[in-house]
Amino acid sequence: MVQTNQMVMLSCEAKTSFTNTRIFWLRQRQAPSKYSHHEFLASWDSTKGTVRSTEVEQEKLTVLREGTRFVLNLTSVKPVDSGIYFCMTVGTPELTFGMGTNLSVVDVLPTTAQPTMESTTKKRVCRLPNPVTRKGPPCSPLTLGLLVAGTLVLLVSLCVAIHLYRLRRRAQLHFIKQ
């Protein structure tokens, strides 16, 4: 939680080589629901540097590279800047989507901790609805969509990696024959 008009620094660690790596910063403004979406804020790559979304004030954010870390600086934050911020690294052929950082911007910071009604939190298990028992909360379409999209990206990445391995192996065999 941060107060209005403060500066916020969010960091992302990239675990890939930087030859063809791009870093994207995304924001999800509201709690995940069927109406929420990821909004593109900015990206960074080794040839273009920082590229900002046209819907973001140019002086409001910057993306800096510090070794293998990428830092998103937000200046003069307002309550409308609240949301979950995600970092996504796109390499060849890797794609990594960060867990997200929840940013809550308030005009006045709370002075005392709010009492909780329940001492332990229940883990919410996402299950496909069972038409017979109807137990457990159903998975939202967004959650299922992200799981399917992530699986597809992994399968495509695997196919690309296999294809590149086969090409390299053929080239090695061709070179050895000559």
N, C-alpha and C positions, 0 to 999 in steps of 0.2 A: 504494500500500500504506500502510495506517495502523494504528497500534497500538490495542489495546483501550482503551475508556473515553475516547478522544479525540473531538473535535468535527470534523465534516466539512461543508464547504459545496460544493454542486454548483450550477452556474449554467446557465441556459438563456436564449438570446437570442430574443425574439419579434420577427418581422419583419412583423407585421400590425398593423392598427389595434386599439385596445383597446375599441371600443364593444361588441362582442359576442364578445370573445375569452375563451376558457377555457384554462387551462394545467393539464395533468395530469402527475403524476409517477408512473412505473411502475417496478417492479423485476422482473428475471428472476433468480431465486435461483441457478440452476445453469447450467452451460454449455448452449447450445442443443441440444436433443434433442427427440425426439417426445414426451417426458414433461414438458418445461418449459413454463411459461406466464408471462404478464405479470401481475404482482400490482399492483392499484391501491393507491397509498399516500396520495395527497392531490391536491386540485385547488384552483384559484384562479380566481375570476371577479370582475368589477367590482362585482357586486351582493351576493354572499354572502361574499366574502373567501376564507379558507382553509376547505376542507372536508376532514377527515381520514377515512381508512378506519376502520371500527370495529375492525379487527384490528390497528391500530397504536396503541402507547402514545401518548396525547395529548401528553405533555410531551417525547416523543422527537424529534418533528420539527415544523418550522414552514416555511411558504412565505412568502417576502417578495418584494415587488415593488420594484425599484430602476430606475426609468425603463422601458427596454424589456427589462431583464433580470429573470428570476425566479430566486430562490435557494432551494434546498432545504437547510435546516440540519438535520443529524442530530447529536444529542448522545449521549454515552456509548455509542459504537458497540461492538458485540460481533461475534464471528466469524459469528454467524447473520445479521448485516446485510450480509454479503458478497454481491455479485451485480453485475449490470449494471443501472444506473439510466438510465431513459429519460425524456425530456421530450417531451410532445406538446402542440402548440398547435392549438386548434380555433377557427377564425374563421368568417366568413360569406363565401364558401363554402370557404375554405382549410382544409386539415388538414396539419400538418407533424409528422413523427415524427423525433425527434433520432437521432443515430448511437449514442448510449449511452456511458456512462462506467463503466468496470469498477472496482468498489471491492472491495478485498481487505483484510479486517480480520484481524490476527494478534495473538497474545498477546505475541510477542517479535519485534522487527524483525530481519532478518538482518544480520549484521555484515560479511560479505564477499559479493562478487558470486559467484554460482554460475557455474562454467565451462560454456560451451556446447560441445556436441559438433560442431555445424555452424555455420560462420561466416555462411552466407547462408540466409535462410529461403525456402522454396518457397511460392509463392502457390498456394492451393488453389482450383482451378477447379471450380465446381459445374456438372455436366453431367447431362442426362437420361441414364439408363443406355441404352447401345446393346446390344441383345440379341446382336449378332454379336461385337463386339470386347470389350465389358465393360471399357472403359478409363475411368479417371477416377472420382473418388468421386461417388456419386449425391447428388442434392439431397435434403435431409431434408424430410419433410412440412411441418415448421414453416416452412422457408425458402420452399417453394413456396406454402404457404398465405398467408404474409405478402406475397409478390409478387402473388398473385391478389387479395388483399384491397386492397393498395395500388392496383392497377390499377382495381379496381371503384370505390374511393373517388375516384380521379381522374376516371373516366368520369362518376360521379354529380355531382361538382363541376362538370364541364364542362357537363353537361345543365342544372344549376341556373343556371349563369352565362348560358348561352344563353337560357334561359327568362326570367331577370330582364332581360336585354338587350332581348328582344322585347317584354316588358311595358312597359319604359321607353320604347322606340321608339314603341309604339302610343299611349302616353299623350302623347308629344310630338306625334305626328301629329294626335291628337284635339284637343289644345290649339291647334295651329296652325290647324286647320279652323274652330275657333270664334273 
